[in-house]
Amino acid sequence: MTNTTAFAPAVRADKSSIQEHNIQIAVSEHIKAFIDGMPNIVLILNRQRQIVFYNAQLMRDLCITDDSQILGIRPGELFSCIHSCETEGGCGTTEYCRYCGAVIAILSSQVGEHATRECRMTVRRNERVEAIELRVNASPVWVHDEFYTLFSITNISEQKRMEVLEQIFFHDILNSAFAIYGLADNGARTDDPEMMRSIMTRLPDLTKGMIEDIKAQRQLLLAERDELSLEFGVYSIHNLFDDAIQYCRSYSFAKEKAIVIHKESKDVLIATDQSILRRVLINLIKNALEASSKGDAVTISCLRDADTLKITIHNSCEMAPEVKMQMFQRSFSTKGKGRGIGTYSILLLTERYLQGSVSFTSDAEFGTIFMLRLPLVLTEVKHSLN
């Protein structure tokens, strides 16, 4: 096992040490009775952040029937965090872990502090990506002169999910409603034919935008509940680009910014769900526009690679390190509380429904590039594409 780490120590205790600690705690009947009586998951961790004991609630909450693999693993590995298998050191040792509330709380307990944190985690279960939010408490404890961390976990995913969705929904809908009201009010107060024509020209776009916001929220709710139905068709990718670009140009933050299709981009036919892919493209372009400055350009490109379509969306700005490390987490946003859903929905819709993948790079030299890889034909569809 390597000792290389980007954050917390990577070294682990061996199996015999784990078993020894487990037995040592098990014979302390008052400890077992105490943690089994708690309504949330409780773990006891050694100095290497490995599980050496746990309560019965863990088995119930995580629907685990075989507990033989629990002892010795770390919390991120228990929940199948997508970053816990990226390095040989495992949970706590990647750059992403620097921003993990769970690891930070555990390390705080190891210097004698009682820590409570929220932990956003993107997990992969049965090849499906999910977002969970946890509230964790870490406290230092001593058992038979041995130091441990008492680590309790409360799943607050549903609470955070509803909080985020409601705040986004009301934010976007209220913005659209106020804009429509403002135009209608101006129309009622004017006799100027030119102003009336301008108002009547803008009203359909604003109303369409409100409808799109409502549809987007409904689509995401259905997607998270696994109830989103797919409607297949064969589409020109450049036509889908044009539609998403046209929609994004109506945003106020798109003014004085260009959205262009790269001159070397190839128009390709793709058999997919138009509505879902359109939503992904809109979110990607929207995020790129929001990150750009006036006078900048957002560039979209498409290339075919065998049976795969590679789509890139580029803007010239580099992300801050903390943004890079928390990308795709449901509750994280640079735009304030309750605004963190766009990149998470991109990941969710792309991987769970479009059978593709999404990744990004961001640096000072090349800016930020998001990349979608999509199958030219979803497995449920049998079309012949030339």
N, C-alpha and C positions, 0 to 999 in steps of 0.2 A: 504493500500500500504506500503510495506516494505521500509525502508530507507537504507537497506544494499546495498553496492556497492563495486565493485573492482576498480572503477576509478572515473567517474564524479558523482555528487550527483544524487540520485534516486528520491527524492521528486518531486512531480508535483503540479502545480496549479489546483484548482478545476474548474469545468465547468463554474460556474458563473464568476470566475475571467477571464477565457479565453474569454467568451462572452463580458465582459466589455472592455477588451483590444481590441478585434476585432472592437467593435463599436467605440471606441476611435480613432482608426487609420482610420476607414472607413470614418469618418466625415472630416478627413484631406484630402480633394480632391486632393491636389497637390502630396501627397505621393502615392495615388492610381494611379494617372495619370503617375507618374514617374516610378513606378515598372511595370505597365502594358505596358509601352513603351519599356521595355527592352526585348531583343531577347532570353534571357535564363530564367530559373526558378529562381524566387526570393521569399524567405520566410522572414517573420519577426517573430523572436523567442523571447519569454519572458526569464526571468532569469532562468527558469527551462528547457530551451532548447525546449520548446513546440511551435508548430506553432500557431500563433494568427492571422496571415494574410498572404496572398500569392497572386501572380499575375495570370493573365489569362493564361500565357504560361505554367504553371504547368498542367492545365487541358488538354491542347493540347498535350504536350510532353508525359504525362503519360496515355493519353487516358482515363481520368477519367470522368465519366458522373454524378456520385453521389458524391458530395463534402461534404456530411454531416459528414463524418468520418475523415476529414482532420484536422480540428481545434483540438488542444490539443495533437496531436501525435508529435513524434520527427522525424528528418530527416531519420534515419535508418529504422524506422517503415514505413515511407512513401514509401521507396524503397524496403521494404520486405527483409532487410538484414537478413541473416540466424542467426545472433547472437542477433538480437533485441528482440527475443521472448524466449531467453534461461533463462532469469532471470525475476523475478517479476518487477524489476526496469526498465527493457527495455533498449532501445537504450542508449549507453554511460556507462553502469554499469557493463559490463563484463571485464574479463582480456583482451580479444581481443580488446576492445575499447581503450586500452592504445596506440595502434598503428594506430588508425583510424584518418586520416587526417581531417575528418569533425568534429569530437568531439574536437580534439586538436585546430582547428581553432576557433570554437565557444567559448571554454574556454579562448582562447587568447583574443577574443573580449571583454569578460567580465571583463578583467583587463585593458581595454582601448586600446588594440592593433588592428591594421588592419592586418589581416592574410590571406595569400593565401596558399593553400595546395592542394596536389593531394590525392584523396581518392580511394583506391581499395576496392571494395565491392563484396562479393558473395551473390547473392540474390536467392530466390526461388519463382517462379511465376507459378501458375497453376501446382504445384508439379514438376516443372522443374527447374534445377539449371542453373544459368547464372552468368557471370562475367560482372561487369560494372566498369568503371573507370571515376571518376569525378574530375573536377577542381573546388574547392570551394573558395569563398571569404567571409570573415566574418568581419564586421565592427560594432563598437558600435554606436548606434543612440539614441537620446532622443526625445520622442513625448509626449507633454503635461506633462513634468517633469517625465516621466516614461522611464526607461531604456529598450532598446531592442537590439537584434542583427539583423542587415541586412545581410542576408545570401543568396548569389547567387550561382547557380550551373550550370556548363557547362558539358555536357556529352562528354567526350573525348574517349569513349570506342573504337570507330572504329579506331581512330588515334593510340591509344595504341596497339590495337589488331594487326594492320598491322605492326606497328613498331616492336613488339615482334616477330611475325611470320617471317617477312623478315630478321631480324637479326639472328634468330635461323637458318632459312633456309640457309642463305648465310654462316653462321659460320660452320654449319655441312657439307654442300656441298663443301665448299672451303677446309676444312680439308681433306675430302676424295679425292678431286681432286688433292691436293698437294701430298698426299701420293701415289696416282696412278702415277702421273707424276714423282715422285722421283724414283719409281721402274722402270718405263719405261725408264727413262734416264739412270739409272744404267745398265739396260739390254742392252741398245744401246752401252754402253761403255766397256762392258766386253766380254771376250772370255772364261771366266771360266764356264765350264758346271755345276758345283755345284751351283754357284751363280745364273745361269740362271734357274736351277730347283727350287731354293728357291724363286726367283721372280715369276715364273709361278705358284707356289703353293699359294703365297700370293695374287696375283692379283684378282682371283675370289672372295675371301672374301672381299677385299676392294671394288670391284665393286658392289658386293651384298649389302654391307653396304650403299653405295651411293644410290642405288635403294631403300633400306629400308627407308632411310632418306626422300627421295622424296615422297614415298608412305605415310609415317607418316604425313608429312605436309599436303598432299592432304586430307588424312583422317580427320585430325583435322579441316581443312577449311570446309569440307562437314558437319562434325558433328555440327559445330557452326551455319551453315546455315540451319540445320535440313534437309539436303539432303543426309545423309549417309544411304545407303541401307544395310539391314541386310541379311546375307546368313547363314541359319541355318544348323546345322549338329550335330551329336552326337560324342563326343570325350572323350578320356581318359585324365583326368586332369594331370596325371604324364607325358604323352606324350607331352602335352602342356608345362609343366614345363621344360622338357628336351630340347624342341625346343628353348624356351626363354633363358634358361641357356646357351646353345651352342652359341646363337647369342651374348649374353652379354659378353662371354669370349673373344670375339674379340676386345673389348675396351681396350685401353692402360691402363686405370685406374683399370682394372680387374687383372692386373698382380700381382702375389704374394698374391692374395686373393682367398679364396675358395668360391664356390657356391654349396651348398649341399641341398638335399631333406632330411628332418628330417626322422629318422628311423621309427617313429610312424605315419608318414603321410599315409593316406589311398588313394589308387587310386580309383577314382570314375568316372563314366560316367556322362557327363554333356551335355545337349542339349542347344547349344548357338551359337553365331557367333565367329568362330575361330579367324578370323583376328582381331576383336576388343579386344577380351580377350587376345590374344597374345600381342597386343600393350600395354594393361594395365600392364600385367605381366612384359614385358620388361622395361617399365618405372619405375615400382616399384623396380625391381632388380637393374636397372641402378642407381637409386637414392641411394639405400642401399650401392652399391659398392663405389659410389663417397663419401659417408659419412664415409666409413671404412678406416682403416689404413692397411698397409702391414702386412700380417700374420693373419688378421682377417677373419672371415667366415660370409657369408650371408646364412641364413637358411630359407628354404621354407617349408611350411607344409600345409596339407589339411585334414580337417575332415568333415564328413557328419553329419548334425544335422537336422533330419526329411527331409523336402524337400528343405533344404538350404545347400549350400556348404560354408564352412568357410576356407578361405585361409589366411595364415599369412606369412609375409616376415620380418625377424628379422635381425638387425645388432646391434653390442654391443655399439655403440656410442649414447650419449644423445644429443638431439638438444638443441641449445641455446633458451632461452625464446622467443626472438623476432621471431625466425623461427617457433616455435610451434604456436604462436598466428596468424601468417600470412600464414599458410599452406593452400594450395588449391586456393590462390588468383592468378589470371592470370599473373599479372606483377611482382609478388614478386619472388626474387631469391637470393640465397646466392652466386651465381656464376657470378654476374656482370650484368650490364645493358643488357636487351634483352634476358635473359636466363630463365625467369620465366614462364614456360608453362607445365613442366612435370607433377607436381602433380595436376594442374588444369585440364589437359587432362584426368588424371586418374579419377577424380571426374566426369567430364563431360561424358566420355564414359561409366563409370560404372553405373551412375544413369540414364542417359537419354536413353541409348541403351541396357545395360545389365540388367536393372531392379534390380540392386543391390545397395549396400551401401559400403562406404569406410570410415574407421576411423583409428586413430592411438593413441598410447601411447608412451611416451618417458620420461625416467628418468635415473638417474645415476646407479641404481641397475640393471635394466633389459634391458637397452639400448632402442632402438626404434623398435616398432612393428607396421607395417601396417596391417590392417585386411580388407579383402574383404568378403562381404556376398553376395552370388549369388544364384538365384533360380536354382535348378537342371534342370528345364525346363522353358524356356521363355514362356510366356502366349500365344504367337502366334504359338507355336510349340506343336504338340501333339505326343509325343513319349512315349513309355513304357520303363521305366528304372528299372532294377532289382538291 
